[in-house]
């Protein structure tokens, strides 16, 4: 994971260099303190997928380039075979497998997300991003927090929500939860 954080940081720094953008500007786009953003560029801190999506949209680059260092090429369709999506571990507890990474100028992001169980006392980090999100639970049980509401979702359950509202999740029990996450602006 540390290597992935460093690679994402290098790509962010490369984007800034190519576009001649000060770090403060990108920090403001992400709604992060400058010091935190600079730690991200150095690979010393993590950045959420939603913040990477915000940067990509703001500067007209693909999310894939920032996350995976790859450029999409397909324009009419893109097939992802089972278990072969481009993956990245965002933290030790979250793994994202992109299901549409090869499609150029897509209007949505689709991932299979795996969330590992954490101790009960672990604080849930809430995130916001533009648009709407759909989650379908494939395996396990997830506790989803949206604003102050807590919703338990089990295998086969789904939810559609406004992702501008603070939301976060955790796996329940001793088993990881896997779900399809579809975000669109």
C-alpha positions in Angstrom: 0.0 0.0 0.0 2.8 2.5 0.8 4.2 2.1 -2.7 0.7 2.8 -4.1 0.4 5.9 -2.0 3.8 7.1 -3.3 2.8 6.4 -6.9 -0.5 8.4 -6.5 1.5 11.2 -4.9 4.0 11.3 -7.8 1.1 11.4 -10.3 -0.5 14.3 -8.5 2.8 16.1 -8.3 3.3 15.4 -12.1 -0.2 16.7 -12.9 0.6 19.9 -11.0 3.9 20.3 -12.7 2.4 19.7 -16.2 -0.3 22.2 -15.6 1.8 24.6 -13.6 -0.6 24.6 -10.7 0.4 25.5 -7.1 -0.2 22.9 -4.4 -2.4 25.3 -2.5 -4.9 25.3 -5.5 -5.2 21.5 -5.6 -5.5 21.5 -1.8 -8.4 23.9 -2.1 -10.1 21.7 -4.8 -9.8 18.8 -2.4 -10.9 20.9 0.6 -7.8 19.8 2.5 -5.2 21.8 4.4 -2.1 22.5 2.3 0.1 20.5 4.8 -2.1 17.4 4.4 -2.1 17.7 0.6 1.7 18.0 0.6 1.9 14.8 2.7 -0.3 13.1 0.1 2.1 14.2 -2.7 5.0 12.8 -0.7 3.2 9.5 -0.2 3.0 10.0 3.6 -0.8 10.3 3.7 -3.7 8.6 2.0 -6.3 10.4 -0.2 -9.8 9.2 -0.8 -11.1 8.0 -4.1 -13.7 10.8 -4.1 -11.0 13.4 -3.7 -9.1 11.9 -6.6 -12.3 11.9 -8.6 -12.8 15.6 -7.7 -9.2 16.5 -8.9 -9.6 14.5 -12.1 -12.9 16.3 -13.0 -11.6 19.7 -12.0 -8.5 19.4 -14.2 -9.9 17.4 -17.0 -7.9 14.2 -16.6 -9.1 10.6 -16.1 -9.5 9.2 -12.6 -7.6 6.1 -13.9 -4.5 8.2 -14.6 -4.4 9.4 -11.0 -5.3 6.2 -9.3 -3.8 3.5 -11.5 -1.3 5.5 -13.7 -3.1 4.1 -16.8 -5.0 5.8 -19.6 -8.3 4.4 -20.8 -8.6 3.5 -24.5 -11.9 1.9 -25.2 -14.8 4.0 -26.6 -17.6 1.6 -27.5 -17.4 -1.0 -24.7 -15.0 -2.4 -22.1 -15.1 -5.9 -20.6 -13.7 -6.7 -17.1 -13.4 -10.4 -16.5 -14.2 -11.8 -13.0 -11.4 -10.8 -10.5 -9.4 -9.0 -13.2 -10.4 -5.4 -12.6 -7.6 -3.0 -11.9 -7.2 -2.9 -8.1 -5.9 -0.6 -5.5 -5.9 -0.8 -1.7 -6.8 2.6 -0.4 -6.1 1.6 3.2 -5.4 -1.7 4.9 -9.2 -2.1 5.3 -10.4 -1.0 1.9 -9.7 -2.5 -1.6 -11.2 -1.1 -4.8 -11.4 -3.1 -8.0 -12.4 -0.9 -10.9 -14.8 -2.5 -13.4 -14.7 0.2 -16.0 -11.2 1.6 -15.9 -10.5 1.1 -19.6 -13.5 3.1 -20.9 -12.7 6.6 -22.1 -14.7 9.6 -20.8 -17.1 7.5 -18.8 -19.9 9.2 -16.9 -19.7 6.9 -13.9 -17.2 5.0 -11.7 -18.0 1.4 -10.8 -16.0 -0.6 -8.3 -16.2 -3.8 -6.3 -15.2 -2.6 -2.9 -13.9 -5.0 -0.1 -14.0 -3.7 3.4 -12.2 -5.7 6.1 -13.7 -5.9 9.6 -12.3 -3.6 12.2 -12.6 -3.5 16.0 -16.0 -2.3 17.2 -14.5 0.9 18.7 -13.0 1.9 15.4 -14.3 5.4 14.3 -16.1 5.5 10.9 -14.6 8.0 8.5 -17.3 9.9 6.6 -16.8 11.1 3.1 -18.7 13.2 0.7 -18.4 13.6 -3.1 -20.5 15.1 -5.8 -23.3 13.1 -7.4 -25.2 10.0 -6.3 -24.1 6.5 -5.3 -25.6 3.0 -5.6 -24.3 0.1 -3.5 -25.3 -3.6 -3.8 -24.0 -6.0 -1.2 -22.4 -9.0 -2.8 -21.1 -10.7 0.4 -21.2 -10.0 4.1 -23.0 -7.4 6.1 -22.3 -3.7 6.1 -23.2 -0.8 8.4 -23.7 2.3 6.4 -23.8 5.8 8.0 -25.4 8.6 6.0 -25.6 11.8 8.0 -26.8 10.6 11.4 -28.8 7.6 10.0 -27.3 4.1 10.5 -28.5 1.4 8.0 -27.6 -2.3 8.1 -27.3 -3.9 4.6 -26.9 -7.6 4.0 -26.1 -9.7 1.0 -28.5 -8.9 -1.8 -29.6 -5.5 -0.3 -28.9 -2.3 -2.1 -29.1 1.4 -1.5 -29.1 4.5 -3.7 -28.2 7.8 -2.0 -27.1 11.4 -2.5 -23.3 11.2 -2.0 -23.1 14.9 -1.1 -24.3 13.8 2.4 -21.5 12.6 4.7 -21.4 8.8 4.5 -19.1 6.0 5.7 -19.3 2.3 6.3 -17.9 -0.7 8.2 -18.0 -4.4 7.9 -20.0 -6.1 10.6 -19.1 -9.4 12.2 -15.7 -11.1 11.5 -16.2 -11.3 7.8 -15.2 -8.8 5.1 -18.0 -7.2 3.1 -17.9 -6.9 -0.7 -20.2 -4.6 -2.5 -20.7 -3.1 -5.9 -20.3 0.7 -5.7 -21.6 2.8 -8.6 -21.1 6.6 -8.5 -22.3 9.1 -11.0 -22.4 12.9 -11.0 
